[in-house]
Amino acid sequence: MSRIFGTSFASVYPHYVTKVERKGRTKAELDEVIQWLTGFDEAALRNHLDKGTTFEDFFSDARLNPNASLITGVVCGVRVEDLDDPLMKQIRYLDKLVDELAKGKSMDKILRT
């Protein structure tokens, strides 16, 4: 079991915010991406942040977007589509979306519309 599974989502979220804002994107865009991937509304996302939910519990509560499987590419030197562990794949999907947002991709492309 990876250490990230037991890490609270709330402890990593500020790093996501910093990453995207440093590149000229907004926290609102980040939240939109997270909500698209997880199916959470704004209140549910805030609840997970307030409770300090672990990544494992965060994604167990999520209703993953049906288009999430369209997320491909390399994160941390590993191809997302080649990951076997479902939870690790979901975490890397999120990492990939945050990377795409920070790199300036359009929201249409990030959200696979």
CNS distance restraints for C-alpha pairs under 8 A (distance, minus, plus):
assign (resid   1 and name CA) (resid   5 and name CA) 7.22 0.50 0.50
assign (resid   2 and name CA) (resid   6 and name CA) 7.86 0.50 0.50
assign (resid   3 and name CA) (resid   7 and name CA) 6.72 0.50 0.50
assign (resid   4 and name CA) (resid  55 and name CA) 6.99 0.50 0.50
assign (resid   5 and name CA) (resid  54 and name CA) 6.58 0.50 0.50
assign (resid   5 and name CA) (resid  55 and name CA) 5.20 0.50 0.50
assign (resid   5 and name CA) (resid  56 and name CA) 5.02 0.50 0.50
assign (resid   5 and name CA) (resid  87 and name CA) 7.81 0.50 0.50
assign (resid   5 and name CA) (resid  88 and name CA) 7.92 0.50 0.50
assign (resid   6 and name CA) (resid  54 and name CA) 5.27 0.50 0.50
assign (resid   6 and name CA) (resid  55 and name CA) 6.31 0.50 0.50
assign (resid   6 and name CA) (resid  56 and name CA) 6.46 0.50 0.50
assign (resid   7 and name CA) (resid  11 and name CA) 7.39 0.50 0.50
assign (resid   7 and name CA) (resid  54 and name CA) 5.18 0.50 0.50
assign (resid   7 and name CA) (resid  55 and name CA) 6.08 0.50 0.50
assign (resid   8 and name CA) (resid  12 and name CA) 7.05 0.50 0.50
assign (resid   8 and name CA) (resid  52 and name CA) 5.31 0.50 0.50
assign (resid   8 and name CA) (resid  53 and name CA) 5.24 0.50 0.50
assign (resid   8 and name CA) (resid  54 and name CA) 3.91 0.50 0.50
assign (resid   8 and name CA) (resid  55 and name CA) 5.87 0.50 0.50
assign (resid   9 and name CA) (resid  13 and name CA) 6.07 0.50 0.50
assign (resid   9 and name CA) (resid  48 and name CA) 7.65 0.50 0.50
assign (resid   9 and name CA) (resid  49 and name CA) 6.73 0.50 0.50
assign (resid   9 and name CA) (resid  52 and name CA) 6.41 0.50 0.50
assign (resid   9 and name CA) (resid  53 and name CA) 5.90 0.50 0.50
assign (resid   9 and name CA) (resid  54 and name CA) 5.45 0.50 0.50
assign (resid   9 and name CA) (resid  55 and name CA) 5.32 0.50 0.50
assign (resid   9 and name CA) (resid  58 and name CA) 7.18 0.50 0.50
assign (resid  10 and name CA) (resid  14 and name CA) 7.27 0.50 0.50
assign (resid  10 and name CA) (resid  48 and name CA) 7.43 0.50 0.50
assign (resid  10 and name CA) (resid  49 and name CA) 4.75 0.50 0.50
assign (resid  10 and name CA) (resid  50 and name CA) 7.36 0.50 0.50
assign (resid  10 and name CA) (resid  52 and name CA) 5.30 0.50 0.50
assign (resid  10 and name CA) (resid  53 and name CA) 7.00 0.50 0.50
assign (resid  11 and name CA) (resid  15 and name CA) 7.94 0.50 0.50
assign (resid  11 and name CA) (resid  52 and name CA) 7.52 0.50 0.50
assign (resid  12 and name CA) (resid  16 and name CA) 6.64 0.50 0.50
assign (resid  13 and name CA) (resid  17 and name CA) 6.32 0.50 0.50
assign (resid  14 and name CA) (resid  18 and name CA) 6.12 0.50 0.50
assign (resid  15 and name CA) (resid  19 and name CA) 6.06 0.50 0.50
assign (resid  16 and name CA) (resid  20 and name CA) 6.31 0.50 0.50
assign (resid  16 and name CA) (resid  30 and name CA) 7.79 0.50 0.50
assign (resid  16 and name CA) (resid  98 and name CA) 6.80 0.50 0.50
assign (resid  17 and name CA) (resid  21 and name CA) 6.00 0.50 0.50
assign (resid  17 and name CA) (resid  26 and name CA) 7.66 0.50 0.50
assign (resid  17 and name CA) (resid  27 and name CA) 5.78 0.50 0.50
assign (resid  17 and name CA) (resid  30 and name CA) 7.05 0.50 0.50
assign (resid  18 and name CA) (resid  22 and name CA) 5.90 0.50 0.50
assign (resid  19 and name CA) (resid  23 and name CA) 6.72 0.50 0.50
assign (resid  19 and name CA) (resid 102 and name CA) 6.50 0.50 0.50
assign (resid  20 and name CA) (resid  24 and name CA) 6.54 0.50 0.50
assign (resid  20 and name CA) (resid  25 and name CA) 5.15 0.50 0.50
assign (resid  20 and name CA) (resid  26 and name CA) 6.57 0.50 0.50
assign (resid  20 and name CA) (resid  27 and name CA) 7.44 0.50 0.50
assign (resid  20 and name CA) (resid  30 and name CA) 7.37 0.50 0.50
assign (resid  20 and name CA) (resid  98 and name CA) 7.20 0.50 0.50
assign (resid  20 and name CA) (resid 101 and name CA) 6.56 0.50 0.50
assign (resid  20 and name CA) (resid 102 and name CA) 4.60 0.50 0.50
assign (resid  21 and name CA) (resid  25 and name CA) 4.86 0.50 0.50
assign (resid  21 and name CA) (resid  26 and name CA) 5.53 0.50 0.50
assign (resid  21 and name CA) (resid  27 and name CA) 7.02 0.50 0.50
assign (resid  21 and name CA) (resid 102 and name CA) 7.74 0.50 0.50
assign (resid  22 and name CA) (resid 102 and name CA) 7.95 0.50 0.50
assign (resid  23 and name CA) (resid 102 and name CA) 5.51 0.50 0.50
assign (resid  23 and name CA) (resid 103 and name CA) 7.17 0.50 0.50
assign (resid  23 and name CA) (resid 104 and name CA) 7.56 0.50 0.50
assign (resid  24 and name CA) (resid 102 and name CA) 7.70 0.50 0.50
assign (resid  25 and name CA) (resid  29 and name CA) 6.83 0.50 0.50
assign (resid  25 and name CA) (resid  30 and name CA) 7.93 0.50 0.50
assign (resid  25 and name CA) (resid 101 and name CA) 7.18 0.50 0.50
assign (resid  25 and name CA) (resid 102 and name CA) 6.71 0.50 0.50
assign (resid  25 and name CA) (resid 104 and name CA) 7.69 0.50 0.50
assign (resid  26 and name CA) (resid  30 and name CA) 6.48 0.50 0.50
assign (resid  27 and name CA) (resid  31 and name CA) 6.14 0.50 0.50
assign (resid  28 and name CA) (resid  32 and name CA) 6.15 0.50 0.50
assign (resid  29 and name CA) (resid  33 and name CA) 6.29 0.50 0.50
assign (resid  30 and name CA) (resid  34 and name CA) 6.27 0.50 0.50
assign (resid  30 and name CA) (resid  98 and name CA) 7.11 0.50 0.50
assign (resid  30 and name CA) (resid 101 and name CA) 7.47 0.50 0.50
assign (resid  31 and name CA) (resid  35 and name CA) 5.97 0.50 0.50
assign (resid  31 and name CA) (resid  42 and name CA) 7.75 0.50 0.50
assign (resid  32 and name CA) (resid  36 and name CA) 6.04 0.50 0.50
assign (resid  33 and name CA) (resid  37 and name CA) 6.30 0.50 0.50
assign (resid  33 and name CA) (resid  97 and name CA) 7.04 0.50 0.50
assign (resid  33 and name CA) (resid  98 and name CA) 7.79 0.50 0.50
assign (resid  33 and name CA) (resid 110 and name CA) 7.67 0.50 0.50
assign (resid  33 and name CA) (resid 111 and name CA) 6.97 0.50 0.50
assign (resid  34 and name CA) (resid  38 and name CA) 6.07 0.50 0.50
assign (resid  34 and name CA) (resid  40 and name CA) 7.85 0.50 0.50
assign (resid  34 and name CA) (resid  94 and name CA) 7.12 0.50 0.50
assign (resid  35 and name CA) (resid  39 and name CA) 5.25 0.50 0.50
assign (resid  35 and name CA) (resid  40 and name CA) 4.99 0.50 0.50
assign (resid  35 and name CA) (resid  41 and name CA) 6.11 0.50 0.50
assign (resid  35 and name CA) (resid  42 and name CA) 7.37 0.50 0.50
assign (resid  35 and name CA) (resid  45 and name CA) 7.44 0.50 0.50
assign (resid  36 and name CA) (resid  40 and name CA) 7.57 0.50 0.50
assign (resid  36 and name CA) (resid  65 and name CA) 6.52 0.50 0.50
assign (resid  36 and name CA) (resid 111 and name CA) 7.03 0.50 0.50
assign (resid  37 and name CA) (resid  63 and name CA) 7.96 0.50 0.50
assign (resid  37 and name CA) (resid  64 and name CA) 5.60 0.50 0.50
assign (resid  37 and name CA) (resid  65 and name CA) 5.14 0.50 0.50
assign (resid  37 and name CA) (resid  68 and name CA) 6.65 0.50 0.50
assign (resid  37 and name CA) (resid  94 and name CA) 7.36 0.50 0.50
assign (resid  38 and name CA) (resid  59 and name CA) 7.28 0.50 0.50
assign (resid  38 and name CA) (resid  62 and name CA) 4.76 0.50 0.50
assign (resid  38 and name CA) (resid  63 and name CA) 5.37 0.50 0.50
assign (resid  38 and name CA) (resid  64 and name CA) 4.81 0.50 0.50
assign (resid  38 and name CA) (resid  65 and name CA) 6.30 0.50 0.50
assign (resid  39 and name CA) (resid  62 and name CA) 6.09 0.50 0.50
assign (resid  39 and name CA) (resid  63 and name CA) 5.18 0.50 0.50
assign (resid  39 and name CA) (resid  64 and name CA) 6.23 0.50 0.50
assign (resid  39 and name CA) (resid  65 and name CA) 6.50 0.50 0.50
assign (resid  40 and name CA) (resid  44 and name CA) 5.48 0.50 0.50
assign (resid  40 and name CA) (resid  45 and name CA) 5.87 0.50 0.50
assign (resid  40 and name CA) (resid  62 and name CA) 6.70 0.50 0.50
assign (resid  40 and name CA) (resid  63 and name CA) 7.62 0.50 0.50
assign (resid  41 and name CA) (resid  45 and name CA) 6.26 0.50 0.50
assign (resid  42 and name CA) (resid  46 and name CA) 6.19 0.50 0.50
assign (resid  43 and name CA) (resid  47 and name CA) 6.08 0.50 0.50
assign (resid  44 and name CA) (resid  48 and name CA) 6.32 0.50 0.50
assign (resid  45 and name CA) (resid  49 and name CA) 6.34 0.50 0.50
assign (resid  46 and name CA) (resid  50 and name CA) 6.01 0.50 0.50
assign (resid  47 and name CA) (resid  51 and name CA) 6.05 0.50 0.50
assign (resid  48 and name CA) (resid  52 and name CA) 6.06 0.50 0.50
assign (resid  48 and name CA) (resid  53 and name CA) 5.32 0.50 0.50
assign (resid  48 and name CA) (resid  58 and name CA) 6.90 0.50 0.50
assign (resid  49 and name CA) (resid  53 and name CA) 6.67 0.50 0.50
assign (resid  53 and name CA) (resid  57 and name CA) 6.09 0.50 0.50
assign (resid  53 and name CA) (resid  58 and name CA) 5.88 0.50 0.50
assign (resid  54 and name CA) (resid  58 and name CA) 5.89 0.50 0.50
assign (resid  55 and name CA) (resid  59 and name CA) 6.07 0.50 0.50
assign (resid  55 and name CA) (resid  91 and name CA) 7.59 0.50 0.50
assign (resid  56 and name CA) (resid  60 and name CA) 6.12 0.50 0.50
assign (resid  56 and name CA) (resid  87 and name CA) 6.97 0.50 0.50
assign (resid  57 and name CA) (resid  61 and name CA) 6.21 0.50 0.50
assign (resid  58 and name CA) (resid  62 and name CA) 6.49 0.50 0.50
assign (resid  59 and name CA) (resid  63 and name CA) 7.96 0.50 0.50
assign (resid  59 and name CA) (resid  87 and name CA) 7.22 0.50 0.50
assign (resid  59 and name CA) (resid  90 and name CA) 7.32 0.50 0.50
assign (resid  64 and name CA) (resid  68 and name CA) 6.82 0.50 0.50
assign (resid  67 and name CA) (resid  71 and name CA) 7.71 0.50 0.50
assign (resid  67 and name CA) (resid 112 and name CA) 6.82 0.50 0.50
assign (resid  68 and name CA) (resid  93 and name CA) 7.30 0.50 0.50
assign (resid  69 and name CA) (resid  81 and name CA) 7.71 0.50 0.50
assign (resid  70 and name CA) (resid 112 and name CA) 7.18 0.50 0.50
assign (resid  71 and name CA) (resid  80 and name CA) 7.57 0.50 0.50
assign (resid  71 and name CA) (resid  81 and name CA) 7.55 0.50 0.50
assign (resid  71 and name CA) (resid  93 and name CA) 6.42 0.50 0.50
assign (resid  71 and name CA) (resid  96 and name CA) 7.57 0.50 0.50
assign (resid  71 and name CA) (resid  97 and name CA) 7.94 0.50 0.50
assign (resid  72 and name CA) (resid  79 and name CA) 7.14 0.50 0.50
assign (resid  72 and name CA) (resid  80 and name CA) 5.69 0.50 0.50
assign (resid  72 and name CA) (resid  81 and name CA) 5.65 0.50 0.50
assign (resid  73 and name CA) (resid  79 and name CA) 5.43 0.50 0.50
assign (resid  73 and name CA) (resid  80 and name CA) 5.79 0.50 0.50
assign (resid  73 and name CA) (resid  81 and name CA) 7.20 0.50 0.50
assign (resid  73 and name CA) (resid  96 and name CA) 7.59 0.50 0.50
assign (resid  74 and name CA) (resid  78 and name CA) 5.17 0.50 0.50
assign (resid  74 and name CA) (resid  79 and name CA) 4.34 0.50 0.50
assign (resid  74 and name CA) (resid  80 and name CA) 5.92 0.50 0.50
assign (resid  74 and name CA) (resid  96 and name CA) 7.71 0.50 0.50
assign (resid  75 and name CA) (resid  79 and name CA) 6.44 0.50 0.50
assign (resid  75 and name CA) (resid  80 and name CA) 6.65 0.50 0.50
assign (resid  75 and name CA) (resid  92 and name CA) 6.72 0.50 0.50
assign (resid  75 and name CA) (resid  95 and name CA) 7.08 0.50 0.50
assign (resid  75 and name CA) (resid  96 and name CA) 6.22 0.50 0.50
assign (resid  78 and name CA) (resid  82 and name CA) 7.73 0.50 0.50
assign (resid  78 and name CA) (resid  83 and name CA) 7.87 0.50 0.50
assign (resid  79 and name CA) (resid  83 and name CA) 6.96 0.50 0.50
assign (resid  80 and name CA) (resid  89 and name CA) 6.24 0.50 0.50
assign (resid  80 and name CA) (resid  92 and name CA) 6.27 0.50 0.50
assign (resid  80 and name CA) (resid  93 and name CA) 6.89 0.50 0.50
assign (resid  81 and name CA) (resid  89 and name CA) 7.55 0.50 0.50
assign (resid  83 and name CA) (resid  88 and name CA) 7.20 0.50 0.50
assign (resid  83 and name CA) (resid  89 and name CA) 5.72 0.50 0.50
assign (resid  84 and name CA) (resid  88 and name CA) 7.95 0.50 0.50
assign (resid  84 and name CA) (resid  89 and name CA) 7.23 0.50 0.50
assign (resid  85 and name CA) (resid  89 and name CA) 6.12 0.50 0.50
assign (resid  86 and name CA) (resid  90 and name CA) 6.27 0.50 0.50
assign (resid  87 and name CA) (resid  91 and name CA) 6.28 0.50 0.50
assign (resid  88 and name CA) (resid  92 and name CA) 6.11 0.50 0.50
assign (resid  89 and name CA) (resid  93 and name CA) 6.06 0.50 0.50
assign (resid  90 and name CA) (resid  94 and name CA) 6.44 0.50 0.50
assign (resid  91 and name CA) (resid  95 and name CA) 6.33 0.50 0.50
assign (resid  92 and name CA) (resid  96 and name CA) 5.95 0.50 0.50
assign (resid  93 and name CA) (resid  97 and name CA) 6.24 0.50 0.50
assign (resid  94 and name CA) (resid  98 and name CA) 6.21 0.50 0.50
assign (resid  95 and name CA) (resid  99 and name CA) 6.16 0.50 0.50
assign (resid  96 and name CA) (resid 100 and name CA) 6.17 0.50 0.50
assign (resid  97 and name CA) (resid 101 and name CA) 6.15 0.50 0.50
assign (resid  97 and name CA) (resid 110 and name CA) 6.39 0.50 0.50
assign (resid  98 and name CA) (resid 102 and name CA) 6.15 0.50 0.50
assign (resid  99 and name CA) (resid 103 and name CA) 6.09 0.50 0.50
assign (resid 100 and name CA) (resid 104 and name CA) 6.50 0.50 0.50
assign (resid 100 and name CA) (resid 105 and name CA) 5.65 0.50 0.50
assign (resid 100 and name CA) (resid 110 and name CA) 6.58 0.50 0.50
assign (resid 101 and name CA) (resid 105 and name CA) 5.70 0.50 0.50
assign (resid 101 and name CA) (resid 106 and name CA) 7.59 0.50 0.50
assign (resid 101 and name CA) (resid 107 and name CA) 7.58 0.50 0.50
assign (resid 101 and name CA) (resid 110 and name CA) 7.04 0.50 0.50
assign (resid 105 and name CA) (resid 109 and name CA) 6.60 0.50 0.50
assign (resid 105 and name CA) (resid 110 and name CA) 6.58 0.50 0.50
assign (resid 106 and name CA) (resid 110 and name CA) 6.34 0.50 0.50
assign (resid 107 and name CA) (resid 111 and name CA) 5.90 0.50 0.50
assign (resid 108 and name CA) (resid 112 and name CA) 6.08 0.50 0.50
assign (resid 108 and name CA) (resid 113 and name CA) 5.33 0.50 0.50
assign (resid 109 and name CA) (resid 113 and name CA) 6.35 0.50 0.50
